[in-house]
Amino acid sequence: MIAIQRKYSIERRDFQSAGQVSSSIKKIMKQVGVNPEVIRRVSVASYETEMNIIIHSNGGTMEFSIGSDYIKIIALDRGPGIDDIDLAMKEGYSTATKDVRELGFGAGMGLPNIKRCADDFDIQSEVGKCTRITIGFNL
Amino acid sequence: MKLLEIQKLLEAEVLSGHEHMEREVTNAFAADLMSDVLAFVDDKTILLTGLTNPHTIRTAEMMDINAIVFVRGKKPDEETLKMAEENQIVTMTTKNIMFVTSGILYKKGLRGANIIHK
């Protein structure tokens, strides 16, 4: 059973509204009464995912759904895709530019941190097309 | 340690969340890199940072951090402080550098927040 479902659009390099999607998701979880420890893990994973779309992709969407025993987030972007996923998953590896680093991001910790926070994690990517990240949390 | 005590020790100016100065914190995390802040795990943590952009407040919001000390005399802009108020986050600024700020608080009993290594 899916109790609540939301789909958000995220624009490339939109640092101004960065974090708004994750903030909305966090508010929903609080309203529904999700365990605070789970809320924090979902929030961190969601925020890292949102920043990834803003920093690295041509824009995309994030879909959030919460049911009675599971939270799922699907992030789908419009490319450019990741050439070497194993390398992208490596802590400390980053392709972020200097301006992104000045904002406090781009340490190469994003994807590993998302995986660490989630109970289920899947990443699929096709160069020139898209990257899809699916993350799940048990309630 | 109460935020009021931290403010006194650091001779800090409170910028937002004046009504929440009775809050207690037990740990601190010092970093200018929000990617690293997103990787620690403890509750009741105060963030010490020189980074004053809105992402600092967003990161704090996501991590349930409800107190931030800006070091080296840095102050965020009005918009960023408004975001802190909305999220009931206490922010203050101290003229001390990060190293001295950390040293003062450590000496008085605050401990470092733990990060997960996996």
gemmi code that builds the backbone of each chain (N, CA, C; Angstrom):
import gemmi

chains = {
    "A": [
        ("MET", (0.833, -1.197, 0.000), (0.000, 0.000, 0.000), (0.874, 1.256, 0.000)),
        ("ILE", (0.622, 2.154, -0.926), (1.347, 3.421, -0.914), (0.443, 4.503, -0.342)),
        ("ALA", (0.892, 5.082, 0.761), (0.060, 6.081, 1.423), (0.233, 7.454, 0.778)),
        ("ILE", (1.500, 7.814, 0.522), (1.768, 9.134, -0.057), (2.802, 8.994, -1.163)),
        ("GLN", (2.578, 9.709, -2.254), (3.521, 9.676, -3.358), (3.709, 11.093, -3.900)),
        ("ARG", (4.957, 11.485, -4.129), (5.225, 12.828, -4.664), (6.305, 12.730, -5.733)),
        ("LYS", (6.175, 13.590, -6.744), (7.220, 13.640, -7.764), (7.712, 15.082, -7.886)),
        ("TYR", (9.015, 15.271, -7.822), (9.593, 16.609, -7.861), (10.511, 16.756, -9.074)),
        ("SER", (10.491, 17.956, -9.649), (11.369, 18.239, -10.768), (12.583, 19.018, -10.251)),
        ("ILE", (13.772, 18.672, -10.734), (14.997, 19.342, -10.267), (15.795, 19.844, -11.465)),
        ("GLU", (16.165, 21.126, -11.414), (16.874, 21.727, -12.545), (18.387, 21.685, -12.359)),
        ("ARG", (19.061, 21.585, -13.471), (20.519, 21.583, -13.494), (21.072, 22.897, -12.918)),
        ("ARG", (22.091, 22.789, -12.077), (22.794, 23.945, -11.492), (21.887, 24.917, -10.739)),
        ("ASP", (20.750, 24.459, -10.281), (19.841, 25.337, -9.546), (20.205, 25.346, -8.059)),
        ("PHE", (21.318, 26.009, -7.749), (21.812, 26.000, -6.373), (20.904, 26.805, -5.444)),
        ("GLN", (20.168, 27.737, -6.022), (19.275, 28.584, -5.238), (18.237, 27.763, -4.471)),
        ("SER", (17.602, 26.819, -5.177), (16.556, 26.046, -4.490), (17.057, 24.670, -4.030)),
        ("ALA", (18.363, 24.482, -4.067), (18.930, 23.192, -3.648), (18.521, 22.853, -2.223)),
        ("GLY", (17.980, 21.673, -2.052), (17.596, 21.223, -0.722), (16.103, 21.336, -0.457)),
        ("GLN", (15.388, 22.055, -1.318), (13.948, 22.238, -1.081), (13.166, 20.939, -1.195)),
        ("VAL", (13.573, 20.102, -2.150), (12.896, 18.813, -2.323), (13.083, 17.961, -1.063)),
        ("SER", (14.319, 17.892, -0.602), (14.610, 17.078, 0.583), (13.918, 17.635, 1.817)),
        ("SER", (13.806, 18.950, 1.869), (13.111, 19.588, 2.977), (11.631, 19.207, 2.973)),
        ("SER", (11.017, 19.190, 1.772), (9.609, 18.780, 1.652), (9.422, 17.334, 2.078)),
        ("ILE", (10.342, 16.484, 1.616), (10.268, 15.055, 1.946), (10.370, 14.860, 3.458)),
        ("LYS", (11.270, 15.625, 4.063), (11.460, 15.500, 5.515), (10.182, 15.902, 6.262)),
        ("LYS", (9.542, 16.965, 5.785), (8.302, 17.423, 6.435), (7.207, 16.366, 6.350)),
        ("ILE", (7.095, 15.714, 5.190), (6.089, 14.650, 5.045), (6.356, 13.537, 6.059)),
        ("MET", (7.632, 13.123, 6.151), (7.967, 12.018, 7.063), (7.648, 12.380, 8.514)),
        ("LYS", (7.914, 13.645, 8.860), (7.613, 14.098, 10.230), (6.115, 14.059, 10.493)),
        ("GLN", (5.337, 14.533, 9.497), (3.877, 14.544, 9.647), (3.323, 13.140, 9.825)),
        ("VAL", (3.884, 12.202, 9.049), (3.397, 10.824, 9.104), (3.853, 10.126, 10.390)),
        ("GLY", (4.901, 10.682, 11.020), (5.368, 10.112, 12.273), (6.398, 9.009, 12.119)),
        ("VAL", (7.240, 9.132, 11.095), (8.317, 8.154, 10.886), (9.347, 8.296, 12.017)),
        ("ASN", (9.950, 7.189, 12.424), (10.997, 7.152, 13.438), (12.125, 8.156, 13.095)),
        ("PRO", (12.521, 9.006, 14.069), (13.519, 10.057, 13.806), (14.839, 9.536, 13.231)),
        ("GLU", (15.247, 8.348, 13.653), (16.505, 7.796, 13.145), (16.386, 7.497, 11.647)),
        ("VAL", (15.222, 6.985, 11.242), (14.981, 6.709, 9.815), (14.856, 8.032, 9.047)),
        ("ILE", (14.172, 8.989, 9.649), (14.013, 10.296, 8.999), (15.382, 10.868, 8.654)),
        ("ARG", (16.310, 10.760, 9.579), (17.628, 11.340, 9.324), (18.346, 10.618, 8.185)),
        ("ARG", (18.273, 9.301, 8.181), (18.939, 8.546, 7.101), (18.319, 8.875, 5.740)),
        ("VAL", (16.990, 8.927, 5.702), (16.316, 9.250, 4.434), (16.682, 10.680, 4.010)),
        ("SER", (16.692, 11.597, 4.975), (16.974, 13.000, 4.662), (18.370, 13.185, 4.077)),
        ("VAL", (19.349, 12.525, 4.685), (20.724, 12.650, 4.198), (20.837, 12.058, 2.791)),
        ("ALA", (20.267, 10.868, 2.607), (20.325, 10.221, 1.288), (19.600, 11.066, 0.244)),
        ("SER", (18.473, 11.604, 0.623), (17.684, 12.407, -0.303), (18.414, 13.707, -0.660)),
        ("TYR", (19.015, 14.333, 0.324), (19.742, 15.586, 0.094), (20.973, 15.363, -0.792)),
        ("GLU", (21.698, 14.296, -0.519), (22.865, 13.966, -1.354), (22.419, 13.690, -2.798)),
        ("THR", (21.299, 12.991, -2.937), (20.785, 12.664, -4.268), (20.367, 13.931, -5.010)),
        ("GLU", (19.652, 14.786, -4.308), (19.196, 16.052, -4.894), (20.400, 16.901, -5.336)),
        ("MET", (21.420, 16.981, -4.473), (22.615, 17.760, -4.824), (23.329, 17.153, -6.031)),
        ("ASN", (23.358, 15.829, -6.085), (23.984, 15.157, -7.223), (23.319, 15.543, -8.544)),
        ("ILE", (21.985, 15.564, -8.533), (21.250, 15.918, -9.763), (21.576, 17.364, -10.153)),
        ("ILE", (21.592, 18.258, -9.157), (21.869, 19.674, -9.422), (23.310, 19.876, -9.918)),
        ("ILE", (24.239, 19.216, -9.259), (25.666, 19.427, -9.572), (26.077, 18.732, -10.877)),
        ("HIS", (25.685, 17.477, -11.022), (26.282, 16.660, -12.091), (25.408, 16.406, -13.320)),
        ("SER", (24.094, 16.569, -13.183), (23.253, 16.115, -14.301), (22.681, 17.271, -15.118)),
        ("ASN", (21.956, 16.922, -16.150), (21.250, 17.913, -16.967), (19.856, 18.183, -16.417)),
        ("GLY", (19.629, 17.814, -15.191), (18.316, 17.968, -14.569), (17.584, 16.646, -14.533)),
        ("GLY", (16.542, 16.561, -13.730), (15.819, 15.306, -13.633), (14.682, 15.376, -12.634)),
        ("THR", (14.306, 14.211, -12.139), (13.190, 14.155, -11.193), (13.544, 13.281, -9.994)),
        ("MET", (12.834, 13.528, -8.909), (12.917, 12.638, -7.749), (11.501, 12.246, -7.369)),
        ("GLU", (11.308, 10.932, -7.203), (9.999, 10.416, -6.823), (10.093, 9.838, -5.432)),
        ("PHE", (9.212, 10.275, -4.572), (9.224, 9.804, -3.183), (7.921, 9.084, -2.902)),
        ("SER", (8.004, 7.911, -2.299), (6.770, 7.246, -1.889), (6.951, 6.601, -0.524)),
        ("ILE", (5.904, 6.670, 0.255), (5.949, 6.048, 1.581), (4.720, 5.181, 1.773)),
        ("GLY", (4.973, 3.921, 2.130), (3.882, 2.983, 2.405), (3.910, 2.609, 3.867)),
        ("SER", (3.265, 1.520, 4.219), (3.185, 1.165, 5.634), (4.513, 0.633, 6.166)),
        ("ASP", (5.321, 0.009, 5.292), (6.556, -0.572, 5.810), (7.798, -0.229, 4.989)),
        ("TYR", (7.672, 0.745, 4.050), (8.812, 1.012, 3.169), (8.778, 2.434, 2.639)),
        ("ILE", (9.972, 3.041, 2.533), (10.104, 4.346, 1.867), (10.989, 4.145, 0.648)),
        ("LYS", (10.567, 4.725, -0.461), (11.341, 4.546, -1.686), (11.574, 5.894, -2.358)),
        ("ILE", (12.795, 6.113, -2.825), (13.096, 7.309, -3.608), (13.722, 6.861, -4.924)),
        ("ILE", (13.149, 7.351, -6.020), (13.735, 7.062, -7.329), (14.188, 8.375, -7.951)),
        ("ALA", (15.490, 8.475, -8.232), (16.016, 9.668, -8.888), (16.363, 9.310, -10.318)),
        ("LEU", (15.832, 10.079, -11.246), (16.084, 9.818, -12.662), (16.498, 11.122, -13.329)),
        ("ASP", (17.687, 11.122, -13.951), (18.103, 12.368, -14.601), (18.131, 12.232, -16.118)),
        ("ARG", (18.458, 13.348, -16.791), (18.486, 13.363, -18.261), (19.925, 13.351, -18.772)),
        ("GLY", (20.780, 12.589, -18.122), (22.166, 12.477, -18.542), (23.035, 13.484, -17.821)),
        ("PRO", (24.327, 13.466, -18.106), (25.009, 12.777, -19.203), (25.370, 11.312, -18.933)),
        ("GLY", (25.024, 10.770, -17.781), (25.387, 9.383, -17.496), (26.762, 9.261, -16.856)),
        ("ILE", (26.984, 8.137, -16.207), (28.260, 7.896, -15.520), (29.016, 6.805, -16.263)),
        ("ASP", (30.239, 7.131, -16.633), (31.055, 6.223, -17.431), (31.476, 4.989, -16.622)),
        ("ASP", (31.999, 5.244, -15.420), (32.525, 4.153, -14.593), (31.862, 4.217, -13.213)),
        ("ILE", (30.835, 3.417, -13.005), (30.065, 3.487, -11.757), (30.917, 3.080, -10.551)),
        ("ASP", (31.766, 2.068, -10.721), (32.627, 1.629, -9.611), (33.502, 2.773, -9.113)),
        ("LEU", (34.019, 3.540, -10.063), (34.870, 4.677, -9.713), (34.043, 5.768, -9.021)),
        ("ALA", (32.844, 6.004, -9.531), (31.963, 7.030, -8.942), (31.557, 6.678, -7.514)),
        ("MET", (31.506, 5.364, -7.246), (31.101, 4.908, -5.908), (32.255, 4.967, -4.908)),
        ("LYS", (33.461, 5.219, -5.402), (34.639, 5.212, -4.541), (34.696, 6.487, -3.705)),
        ("GLU", (34.881, 6.318, -2.382), (34.962, 7.481, -1.493), (36.112, 8.387, -1.900)),
        ("GLY", (35.819, 9.658, -2.045), (36.866, 10.631, -2.349), (37.008, 10.929, -3.826)),
        ("TYR", (36.413, 10.079, -4.678), (36.491, 10.353, -6.115), (35.412, 11.362, -6.477)),
        ("SER", (35.790, 12.419, -7.170), (34.813, 13.445, -7.524), (35.165, 14.121, -8.833)),
        ("THR", (34.138, 14.477, -9.593), (34.355, 15.241, -10.822), (33.811, 16.664, -10.646)),
        ("ALA", (33.498, 17.034, -9.404), (32.897, 18.349, -9.145), (33.875, 19.472, -9.463)),
        ("THR", (33.313, 20.580, -9.927), (34.140, 21.730, -10.290), (34.435, 22.593, -9.059)),
        ("LYS", (35.344, 23.544, -9.235), (35.805, 24.377, -8.133), (34.653, 25.150, -7.482)),
        ("ASP", (33.724, 25.681, -8.289), (32.628, 26.472, -7.709), (31.738, 25.623, -6.804)),
        ("VAL", (31.576, 24.349, -7.162), (30.779, 23.440, -6.344), (31.497, 23.154, -5.023)),
        ("ARG", (32.804, 22.996, -5.106), (33.589, 22.735, -3.899), (33.547, 23.922, -2.943)),
        ("GLU", (33.497, 25.118, -3.513), (33.426, 26.322, -2.670), (32.105, 26.394, -1.892)),
        ("LEU", (31.091, 25.714, -2.399), (29.812, 25.667, -1.686), (29.832, 24.627, -0.574)),
        ("GLY", (30.892, 23.850, -0.508), (31.013, 22.852, 0.549), (30.677, 21.446, 0.099)),
        ("PHE", (30.555, 21.279, -1.231), (30.227, 19.942, -1.753), (31.352, 19.435, -2.665)),
        ("GLY", (31.134, 18.266, -3.235), (32.107, 17.752, -4.182), (33.309, 17.087, -3.531)),
        ("ALA", (33.067, 16.455, -2.370), (34.167, 15.764, -1.692), (34.271, 14.309, -2.145)),
        ("GLY", (33.374, 13.914, -3.029), (33.398, 12.524, -3.484), (32.828, 11.566, -2.447)),
        ("MET", (31.921, 12.091, -1.613), (31.331, 11.263, -0.553), (29.844, 11.009, -0.800)),
        ("GLY", (29.297, 11.637, -1.811), (27.852, 11.595, -2.036), (27.286, 10.201, -2.233)),
        ("LEU", (27.695, 9.546, -3.317), (27.139, 8.216, -3.610), (27.429, 7.196, -2.499)),
        ("PRO", (28.680, 7.125, -1.997), (28.915, 6.181, -0.893), (28.045, 6.473, 0.327)),
        ("ASN", (27.818, 7.760, 0.577), (27.005, 8.137, 1.733), (25.535, 7.749, 1.539)),
        ("ILE", (25.043, 7.883, 0.308), (23.662, 7.475, 0.011), (23.518, 5.971, 0.272)),
        ("LYS", (24.488, 5.223, -0.225), (24.457, 3.762, -0.067), (24.499, 3.373, 1.418)),
        ("ARG", (25.332, 4.080, 2.168), (25.496, 3.796, 3.599), (24.192, 4.046, 4.367)),
        ("CYS", (23.480, 5.102, 3.979), (22.250, 5.468, 4.700), (21.085, 4.543, 4.374)),
        ("ALA", (21.068, 4.012, 3.151), (19.899, 3.272, 2.680), (19.938, 1.801, 3.068)),
        ("ASP", (18.764, 1.168, 3.109), (18.702, -0.283, 3.302), (18.855, -0.986, 1.958)),
        ("ASP", (18.318, -0.369, 0.919), (18.488, -0.908, -0.444), (19.004, 0.208, -1.346)),
        ("PHE", (19.933, -0.139, -2.226), (20.519, 0.871, -3.092), (20.809, 0.277, -4.454)),
        ("ASP", (20.390, 0.974, -5.503), (20.686, 0.495, -6.852), (20.992, 1.686, -7.753)),
        ("ILE", (22.030, 1.551, -8.558), (22.347, 2.627, -9.503), (22.558, 2.040, -10.894)),
        ("GLN", (21.875, 2.620, -11.870), (21.995, 2.203, -13.263), (22.302, 3.441, -14.085)),
        ("SER", (23.230, 3.303, -15.017), (23.548, 4.481, -15.811), (23.925, 4.112, -17.234)),
        ("GLU", (23.516, 4.963, -18.152), (23.890, 4.768, -19.548), (24.441, 6.097, -20.061)),
        ("VAL", (25.711, 6.057, -20.510), (26.348, 7.291, -20.960), (25.579, 7.885, -22.138)),
        ("GLY", (25.344, 9.202, -22.069), (24.609, 9.894, -23.126), (23.104, 9.844, -22.920)),
        ("LYS", (22.660, 9.056, -21.944), (21.214, 8.953, -21.719), (20.794, 9.416, -20.325)),
        ("CYS", (20.964, 8.538, -19.339), (20.464, 8.895, -18.009), (21.130, 8.073, -16.911)),
        ("THR", (20.915, 8.532, -15.694), (21.287, 7.752, -14.517), (20.050, 7.608, -13.658)),
        ("ARG", (19.837, 6.382, -13.164), (18.693, 6.143, -12.277), (19.202, 5.559, -10.962)),
        ("ILE", (18.843, 6.218, -9.873), (19.210, 5.723, -8.554), (17.943, 5.373, -7.804)),
        ("THR", (17.885, 4.160, -7.278), (16.725, 3.733, -6.495), (17.194, 3.431, -5.084)),
        ("ILE", (16.598, 4.095, -4.108), (16.986, 3.842, -2.725), (15.762, 3.508, -1.891)),
        ("GLY", (15.928, 2.538, -1.005), (14.800, 2.092, -0.188), (15.164, 2.016, 1.289)),
        ("PHE", (14.144, 2.201, 2.103), (14.332, 2.181, 3.566), (13.216, 1.378, 4.195)),
        ("ASN", (13.576, 0.455, 5.085), (12.565, -0.319, 5.805), (12.019, 0.497, 6.969)),
        ("LEU", (10.697, 0.396, 7.174), (10.107, 1.131, 8.301), (9.810, 0.179, 9.451)),
    ],
    "B": [
        ("MET", (26.439, 20.472, 27.450), (26.731, 21.886, 27.660), (25.629, 22.738, 27.017)),
        ("LYS", (25.178, 23.740, 27.760), (24.126, 24.610, 27.220), (24.687, 25.583, 26.189)),
        ("LEU", (23.845, 25.949, 25.232), (24.278, 26.887, 24.196), (24.668, 28.232, 24.797)),
        ("LEU", (23.979, 28.615, 25.879), (24.311, 29.870, 26.570), (25.760, 29.875, 27.040)),
        ("GLU", (26.191, 28.713, 27.565), (27.565, 28.600, 28.063), (28.551, 28.687, 26.901)),
        ("ILE", (28.183, 28.027, 25.794), (29.040, 28.055, 24.601), (29.188, 29.491, 24.096)),
        ("GLN", (28.082, 30.207, 24.087), (28.117, 31.610, 23.641), (29.091, 32.425, 24.499)),
        ("LYS", (29.028, 32.222, 25.818), (29.908, 32.966, 26.733), (31.361, 32.598, 26.510)),
        ("LEU", (31.625, 31.284, 26.440), (33.010, 30.805, 26.284), (33.650, 31.349, 25.009)),
        ("LEU", (32.840, 31.447, 23.958), (33.382, 31.859, 22.649), (33.221, 33.360, 22.404)),
        ("GLU", (32.635, 34.037, 23.383), (32.293, 35.466, 23.232), (31.592, 35.684, 21.896)),
        ("ALA", (30.591, 34.849, 21.689), (29.909, 34.831, 20.382), (28.673, 35.722, 20.376)),
        ("GLU", (28.329, 36.169, 19.186), (27.106, 36.954, 18.988), (26.039, 36.026, 18.408)),
        ("VAL", (24.875, 35.994, 19.040), (23.796, 35.123, 18.555), (23.092, 35.792, 17.368)),
        ("LEU", (22.916, 35.023, 16.289), (22.346, 35.587, 15.063), (20.920, 35.117, 14.798)),
        ("SER", (20.595, 33.925, 15.268), (19.226, 33.417, 15.106), (18.911, 32.438, 16.226)),
        ("GLY", (17.624, 32.237, 16.473), (17.193, 31.252, 17.471), (17.448, 31.668, 18.911)),
        ("HIS", (17.373, 32.978, 19.191), (17.648, 33.492, 20.547), (16.866, 32.763, 21.636)),
        ("GLU", (15.635, 32.342, 21.282), (14.779, 31.734, 22.298), (15.145, 30.286, 22.617)),
        ("HIS", (16.143, 29.741, 21.897), (16.499, 28.324, 22.118), (17.859, 28.137, 22.787)),
        ("MET", (18.348, 29.157, 23.485), (19.708, 29.107, 24.039), (19.863, 28.163, 25.234)),
        ("GLU", (18.742, 27.632, 25.697), (18.810, 26.684, 26.819), (19.108, 25.257, 26.328)),
        ("ARG", (19.128, 25.087, 25.027), (19.384, 23.749, 24.473), (20.747, 23.200, 24.908)),
        ("GLU", (20.786, 21.872, 25.026), (22.028, 21.193, 25.410), (22.665, 20.526, 24.202)),
        ("VAL", (23.976, 20.574, 24.101), (24.682, 19.764, 23.109), (25.780, 18.974, 23.823)),
        ("THR", (26.095, 17.814, 23.278), (27.121, 16.982, 23.912), (28.334, 16.778, 23.003)),
        ("ASN", (28.106, 16.946, 21.685), (29.181, 16.717, 20.719), (29.343, 17.909, 19.790)),
        ("ALA", (30.517, 17.960, 19.178), (30.751, 18.996, 18.173), (31.389, 18.379, 16.942)),
        ("PHE", (31.131, 19.018, 15.798), (31.760, 18.584, 14.557), (32.246, 19.846, 13.859)),
        ("ALA", (33.532, 19.880, 13.502), (34.092, 21.080, 12.890), (34.500, 20.781, 11.461)),
        ("ALA", (33.888, 21.493, 10.511), (34.231, 21.260, 9.105), (33.709, 22.385, 8.217)),
        ("ASP", (34.409, 22.623, 7.136), (33.918, 23.560, 6.126), (33.330, 22.801, 4.941)),
        ("LEU", (33.395, 21.497, 5.016), (32.938, 20.671, 3.917), (31.624, 19.993, 4.307)),
        ("MET", (30.531, 20.420, 3.685), (29.226, 19.878, 4.061), (29.112, 18.391, 3.721)),
        ("SER", (29.819, 17.959, 2.682), (29.824, 16.530, 2.334), (30.269, 15.688, 3.528)),
        ("ASP", (31.220, 16.216, 4.301), (31.707, 15.486, 5.472), (30.722, 15.589, 6.635)),
        ("VAL", (30.087, 16.734, 6.752), (29.098, 16.912, 7.826), (27.979, 15.888, 7.659)),
        ("LEU", (27.631, 15.600, 6.407), (26.534, 14.665, 6.132), (26.888, 13.219, 6.483)),
        ("ALA", (28.113, 13.004, 6.921), (28.531, 11.621, 7.187), (28.659, 11.292, 8.674)),
        ("PHE", (28.313, 12.217, 9.554), (28.430, 11.838, 10.970), (27.090, 11.423, 11.555)),
        ("VAL", (27.118, 10.905, 12.757), (25.938, 10.178, 13.220), (25.324, 10.595, 14.554)),
        ("ASP", (26.020, 11.406, 15.335), (25.546, 11.632, 16.702), (24.432, 12.658, 16.827)),
        ("ASP", (23.649, 12.479, 17.874), (22.628, 13.462, 18.225), (23.258, 14.601, 19.006)),
        ("LYS", (22.485, 15.634, 19.195), (22.895, 16.762, 20.038), (24.286, 17.269, 19.696)),
        ("THR", (24.486, 17.502, 18.415), (25.782, 17.950, 17.937), (25.717, 19.410, 17.501)),
        ("ILE", (26.746, 20.167, 17.847), (26.839, 21.540, 17.376), (27.845, 21.565, 16.224)),
        ("LEU", (27.515, 22.315, 15.187), (28.398, 22.388, 14.019), (29.245, 23.652, 14.089)),
        ("LEU", (30.557, 23.496, 13.950), (31.477, 24.633, 13.892), (31.963, 24.741, 12.452)),
        ("THR", (31.744, 25.889, 11.831), (32.097, 25.997, 10.411), (32.400, 27.433, 9.996)),
        ("GLY", (33.136, 27.561, 8.920), (33.403, 28.878, 8.354), (32.577, 29.101, 7.096)),
        ("LEU", (31.742, 28.139, 6.794), (30.942, 28.204, 5.565), (29.579, 28.823, 5.876)),
        ("THR", (29.245, 29.938, 5.227), (28.039, 30.668, 5.628), (26.930, 30.673, 4.574)),
        ("ASN", (27.031, 29.839, 3.561), (25.981, 29.876, 2.526), (24.743, 29.066, 2.968)),
        ("PRO", (23.625, 29.190, 2.239), (22.377, 28.521, 2.640), (22.506, 27.002, 2.774)),
        ("HIS", (23.495, 26.426, 2.083), (23.652, 24.960, 2.144), (24.070, 24.488, 3.530)),
        ("THR", (24.718, 25.378, 4.281), (25.076, 25.042, 5.664), (23.799, 24.828, 6.482)),
        ("ILE", (22.821, 25.711, 6.276), (21.560, 25.597, 7.020), (20.776, 24.371, 6.544)),
        ("ARG", (20.736, 24.147, 5.232), (20.044, 22.966, 4.690), (20.651, 21.685, 5.248)),
        ("THR", (21.981, 21.652, 5.259), (22.668, 20.464, 5.769), (22.289, 20.242, 7.234)),
        ("ALA", (22.292, 21.327, 7.999), (21.926, 21.223, 9.418), (20.493, 20.718, 9.565)),
        ("GLU", (19.612, 21.248, 8.728), (18.205, 20.825, 8.776), (18.088, 19.316, 8.551)),
        ("MET", (18.796, 18.825, 7.532), (18.721, 17.397, 7.202), (19.288, 16.529, 8.322)),
        ("MET", (20.293, 17.056, 9.014), (20.994, 16.265, 10.032), (20.414, 16.445, 11.436)),
        ("ASP", (19.346, 17.222, 11.551), (18.800, 17.559, 12.874), (19.826, 18.257, 13.765)),
        ("ILE", (20.686, 19.039, 13.147), (21.620, 19.860, 13.921), (20.870, 21.147, 14.250)),
        ("ASN", (20.755, 21.463, 15.543), (19.998, 22.684, 15.825), (20.833, 23.827, 16.392)),
        ("ALA", (22.155, 23.718, 16.223), (23.028, 24.827, 16.618), (24.271, 24.875, 15.735)),
        ("ILE", (24.611, 26.092, 15.290), (25.786, 26.276, 14.426), (26.604, 27.460, 14.949)),
        ("VAL", (27.938, 27.271, 15.019), (28.818, 28.404, 15.328), (29.619, 28.724, 14.070)),
        ("PHE", (29.500, 29.964, 13.592), (30.325, 30.405, 12.472), (31.626, 30.968, 13.047)),
        ("VAL", (32.736, 30.430, 12.594), (34.034, 30.839, 13.142), (34.669, 31.923, 12.271)),
        ("ARG", (35.809, 32.436, 12.735), (36.569, 33.464, 12.017), (35.744, 34.731, 11.754)),
        ("GLY", (34.758, 34.990, 12.631), (33.961, 36.214, 12.522), (33.008, 36.247, 11.350)),
        ("LYS", (32.741, 35.102, 10.754), (31.883, 35.084, 9.560), (30.405, 35.193, 9.918)),
        ("LYS", (29.665, 35.842, 9.028), (28.214, 35.984, 9.212), (27.510, 35.686, 7.899)),
        ("PRO", (26.441, 34.878, 7.946), (25.677, 34.633, 6.719), (24.814, 35.843, 6.368)),
        ("ASP", (24.270, 35.870, 5.163), (23.397, 36.971, 4.772), (21.999, 36.790, 5.376)),
        ("GLU", (21.169, 37.820, 5.202), (19.829, 37.853, 5.805), (18.986, 36.639, 5.412)),
        ("GLU", (19.040, 36.318, 4.124), (18.242, 35.211, 3.588), (18.591, 33.904, 4.292)),
        ("THR", (19.875, 33.690, 4.477), (20.348, 32.465, 5.122), (19.916, 32.425, 6.591)),
        ("LEU", (19.984, 33.584, 7.254), (19.573, 33.637, 8.660), (18.065, 33.409, 8.805)),
        ("LYS", (17.324, 33.897, 7.814), (15.876, 33.685, 7.819), (15.571, 32.184, 7.756)),
        ("MET", (16.339, 31.500, 6.908), (16.175, 30.049, 6.768), (16.485, 29.349, 8.096)),
        ("ALA", (17.498, 29.847, 8.797), (17.857, 29.281, 10.102), (16.720, 29.494, 11.104)),
        ("GLU", (16.150, 30.697, 11.112), (15.023, 30.992, 12.023), (13.856, 30.055, 11.740)),
        ("GLU", (13.533, 29.902, 10.447), (12.409, 29.051, 10.055), (12.587, 27.618, 10.545)),
        ("ASN", (13.832, 27.190, 10.589), (14.102, 25.819, 11.007), (14.490, 25.718, 12.484)),
        ("GLN", (14.292, 26.821, 13.204), (14.591, 26.878, 14.639), (16.011, 26.454, 14.960)),
        ("ILE", (16.933, 26.899, 14.105), (18.344, 26.585, 14.318), (19.035, 27.796, 14.946)),
        ("VAL", (19.721, 27.556, 16.050), (20.494, 28.632, 16.686), (21.774, 28.834, 15.884)),
        ("THR", (22.057, 30.080, 15.494), (23.346, 30.352, 14.861), (24.035, 31.459, 15.650)),
        ("MET", (25.350, 31.351, 15.778), (26.124, 32.414, 16.408), (27.455, 32.565, 15.689)),
        ("THR", (28.073, 33.738, 15.879), (29.363, 33.958, 15.234), (30.412, 34.333, 16.272)),
        ("THR", (31.587, 33.751, 16.144), (32.700, 34.051, 17.052), (33.899, 34.528, 16.240)),
        ("LYS", (34.703, 35.397, 16.852), (35.894, 35.880, 16.145), (37.015, 34.844, 16.170)),
        ("ASN", (36.867, 33.843, 17.051), (37.903, 32.806, 17.135), (38.012, 32.003, 15.844)),
        ("ILE", (39.208, 31.549, 15.554), (39.378, 30.652, 14.415), (38.884, 29.245, 14.794)),
        ("MET", (38.744, 28.392, 13.810), (38.190, 27.049, 14.041), (38.977, 26.272, 15.108)),
        ("PHE", (40.312, 26.335, 15.022), (41.156, 25.575, 15.950), (40.931, 26.030, 17.393)),
        ("VAL", (40.912, 27.332, 17.606), (40.744, 27.883, 18.953), (39.332, 27.594, 19.468)),
        ("THR", (38.347, 27.771, 18.596), (36.946, 27.480, 18.966), (36.827, 26.032, 19.452)),
        ("SER", (37.395, 25.112, 18.668), (37.345, 23.690, 19.021), (38.052, 23.451, 20.351)),
        ("GLY", (39.217, 24.062, 20.517), (40.025, 23.868, 21.728), (39.292, 24.326, 22.976)),
        ("ILE", (38.676, 25.488, 22.899), (37.948, 26.037, 24.051), (36.827, 25.079, 24.461)),
        ("LEU", (36.068, 24.604, 23.487), (34.916, 23.753, 23.791), (35.352, 22.358, 24.248)),
        ("TYR", (36.422, 21.864, 23.670), (36.934, 20.534, 24.056), (37.401, 20.556, 25.503)),
        ("LYS", (38.109, 21.631, 25.850), (38.636, 21.797, 27.200), (37.509, 21.799, 28.229)),
        ("LYS", (36.354, 22.296, 27.803), (35.222, 22.384, 28.741), (34.334, 21.139, 28.694)),
        ("GLY", (34.735, 20.139, 27.943), (34.026, 18.862, 28.017), (33.246, 18.413, 26.790)),
        ("LEU", (33.119, 19.268, 25.784), (32.435, 18.794, 24.561), (33.341, 17.768, 23.879)),
        ("ARG", (32.727, 16.786, 23.241), (33.499, 15.761, 22.559), (33.193, 15.725, 21.064)),
        ("GLY", (34.065, 15.093, 20.319), (33.885, 15.037, 18.866), (32.758, 14.099, 18.482)),
        ("ALA", (32.028, 14.467, 17.436), (30.984, 13.590, 16.921), (31.635, 12.430, 16.183)),
        ("ASN", (31.000, 11.267, 16.264), (31.546, 10.087, 15.596), (31.121, 10.036, 14.139)),
        ("ILE", (32.036, 9.573, 13.290), (31.641, 9.325, 11.910), (31.696, 7.823, 11.655)),
        ("ILE", (30.875, 7.401, 10.694), (30.823, 5.967, 10.376), (31.856, 5.637, 9.311)),
        ("HIS", (32.611, 4.596, 9.548), (33.496, 4.080, 8.522), (32.943, 2.737, 8.075)),
        ("LYS", (32.705, 2.610, 6.807), (32.095, 1.357, 6.352), (32.878, 0.788, 5.201)),
    ],
}
model = gemmi.Model(1)
for chain_id, residues in chains.items():
    chain = gemmi.Chain(chain_id)
    for i, (resn, *xyz) in enumerate(residues, 1):
        res = gemmi.Residue()
        res.name, res.seqid = resn, gemmi.SeqId(i, " ")
        for name, pos in zip(("N", "CA", "C"), xyz):
            atom = gemmi.Atom()
            atom.name, atom.element = name, gemmi.Element(name[0])
            atom.pos, atom.b_iso = gemmi.Position(*pos), 0.0
            res.add_atom(atom)
        chain.add_residue(res)
    model.add_chain(chain)
structure = gemmi.Structure()
structure.add_model(model)
structure.setup_entities()
